[in-house]
Amino acid sequence: MHPTRIMLMARGKGKTVPIKLVSSAGTGFFYTTRKNPSRCPDKLAFVKFDPVVRQRVLFKEAKIK
């Protein structure tokens, strides 16, 4: 009998890109996350907590430089 061999297949590259969510309060605070541009081509916008102003504000998508 031959020993069992496990074939490992190469995995494709992920389609997600890193983005930055910048606070619209103008504090300069930001969150980073990833998104799949083929599934969600428009800009993201979330209401999240900004610890600088200690309020929930709108965060809009920006590119990571």
C-alpha positions as CSV (number, residue, x, y, z in Angstrom):
1,M,0.0,0.0,0.0
2,H,1.1,3.5,-0.7
3,P,1.0,6.1,2.0
4,T,-1.8,8.5,1.8
5,R,-0.9,11.9,0.3
6,I,-2.8,15.1,0.9
7,M,-2.8,17.4,-2.0
8,L,-2.9,21.0,-1.0
9,M,-4.4,23.3,-3.6
10,A,-3.4,26.9,-4.0
11,R,-5.9,29.5,-2.7
12,G,-6.9,32.5,-4.8
13,K,-6.2,36.0,-3.6
14,G,-9.0,37.7,-1.7
15,K,-11.0,40.4,-3.4
16,T,-11.3,42.6,-0.4
17,V,-9.5,46.0,-0.2
18,P,-8.7,47.9,3.0
19,I,-10.6,51.2,3.5
20,K,-10.6,53.9,6.1
21,L,-13.8,55.3,7.6
22,V,-13.2,58.9,8.5
23,S,-15.4,60.9,11.0
24,S,-17.6,63.6,9.5
25,A,-17.3,65.6,12.8
26,G,-13.9,66.7,11.6
27,T,-11.9,65.3,14.5
28,G,-9.5,63.2,12.3
29,F,-10.6,60.0,14.1
30,F,-11.0,57.0,11.8
31,Y,-11.7,53.3,11.7
32,T,-10.2,50.8,9.3
33,T,-12.0,47.9,7.7
34,R,-12.2,45.9,4.5
35,K,-14.8,45.7,1.8
36,N,-15.4,43.7,-1.3
37,P,-15.8,46.2,-4.2
38,S,-17.4,43.7,-6.5
39,R,-20.3,43.2,-4.1
40,C,-20.6,46.8,-2.8
41,P,-19.3,49.2,-5.4
42,D,-20.6,52.4,-3.8
43,K,-19.0,54.3,-0.9
44,L,-19.8,53.0,2.6
45,A,-21.2,55.2,5.4
46,F,-21.8,54.1,9.0
47,V,-22.9,55.7,12.2
48,K,-20.3,54.9,14.7
49,F,-18.9,56.2,18.0
50,D,-16.3,59.0,17.8
51,P,-14.4,59.1,21.1
52,V,-13.0,62.6,20.5
53,V,-16.4,64.3,20.6
54,R,-18.0,61.3,22.6
55,Q,-20.9,61.0,20.2
56,R,-22.2,58.8,17.5
57,V,-21.4,60.4,14.2
58,L,-21.4,59.5,10.5
59,F,-18.2,57.9,9.2
60,K,-17.6,58.0,5.4
61,E,-15.3,55.8,3.3
62,A,-11.9,57.1,2.3
63,K,-8.9,55.5,0.6
64,I,-6.0,54.4,2.8
65,K,-2.8,56.1,1.6
